[in-house]
Amino acid sequence: MRVTSLFFASYRDLVGAEEIELDLPEGSTVSELVDKVRSRPGAGAIPEAPVVAVNREYASADTVLSDGDEVAFIPPVAGG
């Protein structure tokens, strides 16, 4: 199955792209997607359990993904 991953702010800088498409086995979870993303050059600094949204809804690490899902990696935000 093919999943689109979106990256913002510091995560975009680490990955070197705003969006990537990854092929995963059927039944893969968010956690397995995160592991695959973190294995990319430069992306190892993304936390093991980042905040993510699947199809624009916050999701946990054990959420099962489906073909065509969009997974947004949401970096920590600081402000003042």
C-alpha positions, 0 to 999 in steps of 0.5 A: 500500500502507498501512504503519503507523509507530510512534514512541517517546519523542523521535520521538513528540514530533517527529511528534506521534503514537504511530502514523501510517498512510501510503500508499506505492507498491508496492515502497517501501523503509524509506528512502522511508518515512523520507523521507516521515515526515521531510517531515511538520511537525516530523519533519525532526529525525528522522535520515536513517537512524534505527534501525527495525524492520519487523514487530518485526525490525531492518531496513536502509534498503533493506528493501522494505516490504509492505502492512500492515507495521508499522515502528517508529522506535527513538530513541537511548537514553541512560541511566546 
